[in-house]
Amino acid sequence: MPTSSTSVATGLIIGAVSFSLGVCYSNWSYDYYTLWQQPVDAAFERSLAHYQNWYNMPMFFHHVHHLCAVLGMIGFFFKLYKPSEANKLFDGGSLFLYMVGVVIYLTNLRRGGASAVANEWGEVDEHTGINIIAASQVLIVLTFLGVIGLQIGQYWAEIEDSKLAAKAQEEEEAAIAASNAARADAEKTQEPVEASASTKTDKAESTALPAKKSAKKTKGKSKK
């Protein structure tokens, strides 16, 4: 079963990922009309205004998101400190996906928001730049859903391992109990045999004593 420390670390990871998924979900109402529907100029204007407002929010709001991301990394640190083989597989893959999502956020969302405010999109036009921001969030959602899937898979694998270990222990204890019971039965069977043998020996000795005495008496009479 998962320990309390790993459960807390997993909670930090799931909490950070869930917060980031919520941030992406809040932008979906704008991205849907530019990325998933036949876009019109009005949809791009609404999306542009939204990302300009998002980027110009007080930094406190952005730092709350960044703090959650750091807490997720702390969770990975605790889980990967002296890792087991299962932790290397599940948590290593989760950390890779998590960092991919963080890099996409820093390079495409943050820089995309700055481009929206400055209205400088580099080598692409405005509509393409807005859709790059939207598509980047789709990638973040996919990577973070992968993190959640790996964490759930690890939890399930640990539960199954604990069940198998408990079953193996029960079988071992049952085998030991059966061996002890067989040994006890063998000892009980051996005790009557030994008692019977000792009884026969006592009878033989008691029969031999009178014979010896009579033999001595006969020898004494013959000497006289």
Backbone torsions as a table, in degrees:
resi	resn	phi	psi	omega
1	MET	NA	147.4	177.2
2	PRO	-62.0	140.3	178.1
3	THR	-80.4	170.3	-178.4
4	SER	-65.2	-37.3	-179.3
5	SER	-66.5	-43.6	178.3
6	THR	-68.1	-32.2	178.1
7	SER	-66.0	-41.0	177.6
8	VAL	-64.9	-43.8	179.3
9	ALA	-62.5	-41.7	177.0
10	THR	-63.4	-37.9	177.1
11	GLY	-62.4	-39.4	177.0
12	LEU	-62.8	-42.4	-179.1
13	ILE	-65.9	-49.2	-178.5
14	ILE	-63.5	-38.7	178.9
15	GLY	-63.9	-44.5	179.5
16	ALA	-64.1	-43.0	179.8
17	VAL	-65.2	-42.3	-179.2
18	SER	-64.1	-38.9	178.1
19	PHE	-62.4	-44.4	179.7
20	SER	-65.2	-37.4	176.2
21	LEU	-63.8	-35.8	176.4
22	GLY	-65.6	-38.4	176.9
23	VAL	-61.8	-44.5	178.5
24	CYS	-65.6	-37.4	-179.8
25	TYR	-64.7	-35.2	179.7
26	SER	-65.2	-22.1	178.6
27	ASN	-92.6	-8.3	-173.4
28	TRP	-63.8	-33.7	-178.3
29	SER	-64.0	-21.3	175.9
30	TYR	-94.0	-41.2	-178.0
31	ASP	-67.2	-29.7	-175.9
32	TYR	-59.1	-40.5	-174.5
33	TYR	-81.8	-15.1	177.7
34	THR	-102.6	-28.6	-174.7
35	LEU	-103.2	-35.1	-172.5
36	TRP	-108.2	-10.1	177.5
37	GLN	-119.2	166.2	173.6
38	GLN	-65.0	107.2	-169.4
39	PRO	-73.2	149.3	173.2
40	VAL	-122.8	165.3	-177.1
41	ASP	-60.8	-35.9	-178.8
42	ALA	-63.7	-37.2	178.9
43	ALA	-65.1	-41.5	178.1
44	PHE	-66.7	-35.6	178.3
45	GLU	-65.6	-42.8	177.9
46	ARG	-64.0	-43.6	-179.8
47	SER	-64.6	-40.8	178.7
48	LEU	-62.7	-45.3	178.9
49	ALA	-63.2	-37.4	179.6
50	HIS	-63.4	-47.3	-177.3
51	TYR	-72.9	-26.6	172.5
52	GLN	-66.4	-44.2	177.1
53	ASN	-65.5	-38.7	179.8
54	TRP	-62.5	-44.3	-178.2
55	TYR	-70.5	-31.9	-177.4
56	ASN	-87.4	4.9	175.4
57	MET	-58.5	155.3	172.6
58	PRO	-55.3	139.9	-175.2
59	MET	-59.7	-21.3	178.1
60	PHE	-55.6	-42.0	-178.6
61	PHE	-67.2	-39.3	176.9
62	HIS	-67.2	-37.3	-178.6
63	HIS	-68.8	-28.4	174.0
64	VAL	-60.7	-44.8	176.9
65	HIS	-62.9	-42.7	-179.5
66	HIS	-65.4	-37.6	177.7
67	LEU	-62.8	-41.3	177.3
68	CYS	-61.6	-39.9	178.2
69	ALA	-63.6	-39.3	178.2
70	VAL	-65.9	-39.2	177.5
71	LEU	-61.5	-37.9	175.7
72	GLY	-62.0	-40.4	177.9
73	MET	-65.8	-36.9	176.4
74	ILE	-62.6	-40.0	176.3
75	GLY	-59.5	-42.3	176.9
76	PHE	-64.7	-36.9	179.2
77	PHE	-61.3	-45.0	-179.9
78	PHE	-65.6	-38.1	-176.9
79	LYS	-76.4	-27.9	-178.4
80	LEU	-96.6	3.5	174.7
81	TYR	-79.4	118.2	-172.9
82	LYS	51.4	64.3	-173.0
83	PRO	-77.2	153.5	169.6
84	SER	-86.2	178.2	179.6
85	GLU	-64.2	-38.7	178.5
86	ALA	-65.2	-39.7	179.2
87	ASN	-64.2	-38.7	179.3
88	LYS	-61.0	-39.5	-177.5
89	LEU	-74.3	-57.8	-173.9
90	PHE	-73.8	-50.4	-176.8
91	ASP	-73.3	-32.3	175.7
92	GLY	-63.6	-45.0	176.2
93	GLY	-65.2	-38.9	178.7
94	SER	-63.8	-42.3	179.8
95	LEU	-64.4	-39.1	178.1
96	PHE	-60.9	-48.8	179.3
97	LEU	-63.7	-38.6	-179.9
98	TYR	-61.9	-45.2	-179.3
99	MET	-68.5	-33.0	174.8
100	VAL	-60.7	-44.7	178.1
101	GLY	-62.9	-40.6	179.5
102	VAL	-64.4	-42.7	179.9
103	VAL	-64.2	-41.5	177.7
104	ILE	-62.1	-40.3	179.0
105	TYR	-61.8	-46.4	-176.3
106	LEU	-70.6	-38.6	-174.0
107	THR	-86.0	-35.0	-175.1
108	ASN	-104.0	-44.4	-177.8
109	LEU	-76.2	-50.8	-178.4
110	ARG	-65.8	-46.5	178.8
111	ARG	-69.1	-34.0	176.7
112	GLY	-65.6	-39.2	175.9
113	GLY	-63.7	-40.7	177.4
114	ALA	-64.1	-37.8	177.4
115	SER	-66.1	-36.5	178.6
116	ALA	-65.3	-39.5	179.7
117	VAL	-69.4	-44.3	-178.2
118	ALA	-81.6	-12.9	-176.8
119	ASN	57.2	39.7	177.0
120	GLU	-125.9	110.2	-172.8
121	TRP	-107.4	8.7	178.0
122	GLY	69.8	-125.2	-174.2
123	GLU	-86.0	-2.7	-179.2
124	VAL	-115.0	164.6	177.7
125	ASP	-85.8	177.6	-174.9
126	GLU	-63.6	-45.0	-178.1
127	HIS	-63.0	-42.2	177.9
128	THR	-65.0	-40.6	178.5
129	GLY	-62.0	-41.2	178.5
130	ILE	-65.1	-40.8	178.9
131	ASN	-70.3	-27.6	173.7
132	ILE	-64.4	-41.6	176.4
133	ILE	-60.4	-45.2	-179.0
134	ALA	-65.0	-44.9	-179.6
135	ALA	-66.2	-33.4	178.2
136	SER	-63.1	-37.0	178.7
137	GLN	-69.7	-31.6	174.0
138	VAL	-62.7	-42.7	177.9
139	LEU	-63.5	-40.2	178.2
140	ILE	-62.5	-43.2	178.9
141	VAL	-60.3	-44.1	-179.1
142	LEU	-64.4	-43.8	-179.9
143	THR	-66.1	-40.5	-178.9
144	PHE	-73.2	-31.8	171.9
145	LEU	-65.1	-34.3	174.0
146	GLY	-63.4	-38.2	176.3
147	VAL	-61.3	-47.2	179.7
148	ILE	-62.0	-41.7	179.1
149	GLY	-61.7	-41.9	179.0
150	LEU	-67.2	-38.1	178.9
151	GLN	-67.0	-40.1	176.5
152	ILE	-65.3	-41.7	177.5
153	GLY	-61.6	-39.2	177.6
154	GLN	-65.1	-43.0	179.2
155	TYR	-61.1	-44.7	179.7
156	TRP	-64.3	-42.0	179.9
157	ALA	-63.5	-39.6	178.8
158	GLU	-65.9	-38.6	177.5
159	ILE	-64.8	-44.0	178.7
160	GLU	-63.7	-40.3	177.8
161	ASP	-62.7	-41.1	179.1
162	SER	-65.8	-36.8	177.2
163	LYS	-65.2	-43.8	179.1
164	LEU	-64.7	-39.8	178.6
165	ALA	-65.1	-41.6	178.6
166	ALA	-64.8	-39.8	179.0
167	LYS	-65.4	-42.3	178.3
168	ALA	-63.6	-39.2	178.5
169	GLN	-66.0	-41.2	178.0
170	GLU	-62.8	-42.2	178.5
171	GLU	-64.4	-39.5	178.4
172	GLU	-65.2	-43.4	178.1
173	GLU	-64.1	-38.4	178.2
174	ALA	-65.3	-39.4	178.3
175	ALA	-65.4	-40.8	178.0
176	ILE	-64.9	-42.4	179.1
177	ALA	-63.3	-41.0	178.7
178	ALA	-65.0	-39.7	178.4
179	SER	-64.6	-42.3	178.1
180	ASN	-64.6	-39.4	179.5
181	ALA	-65.8	-40.7	178.4
182	ALA	-64.7	-39.1	178.4
183	ARG	-65.2	-41.4	179.0
184	ALA	-64.4	-40.6	177.8
185	ASP	-63.8	-39.1	178.8
186	ALA	-64.8	-39.4	178.6
187	GLU	-66.7	-39.4	178.2
188	LYS	-65.1	-37.6	179.0
189	THR	-69.5	-32.9	-177.2
190	GLN	-75.4	-30.3	-177.5
191	GLU	-62.1	-47.8	177.7
192	PRO	-61.8	-35.6	178.8
193	VAL	-63.6	-43.3	178.7
194	GLU	-66.5	-39.4	178.4
195	ALA	-63.9	-41.4	178.5
196	SER	-63.7	-41.0	179.5
197	ALA	-65.6	-40.9	179.5
198	SER	-67.5	-34.7	178.3
199	THR	-65.0	-44.1	178.0
200	LYS	-61.7	-39.0	179.6
201	THR	-64.9	-42.5	178.9
202	ASP	-63.1	-41.6	179.4
203	LYS	-64.0	-41.0	179.8
204	ALA	-64.0	-40.8	179.7
205	GLU	-66.6	-41.7	179.9
206	SER	-66.0	-30.7	177.2
207	THR	-75.0	-34.3	-177.6
208	ALA	-74.1	-30.0	-178.1
209	LEU	-63.6	-50.5	177.4
210	PRO	-59.4	-36.2	-179.9
211	ALA	-64.2	-40.8	178.5
212	LYS	-64.7	-41.5	-179.5
213	LYS	-64.1	-43.0	-180.0
214	SER	-65.8	-35.1	178.6
215	ALA	-66.1	-38.7	178.4
216	LYS	-65.2	-41.7	179.3
217	LYS	-63.0	-40.2	-179.7
218	THR	-64.4	-43.0	178.1
219	LYS	-62.3	-38.0	-179.0
220	GLY	-66.7	-39.9	179.5
221	LYS	-66.6	-40.0	-178.8
222	SER	-65.7	-34.8	177.8
223	LYS	-65.9	-36.7	178.8
224	LYS	-68.1	NA	NA
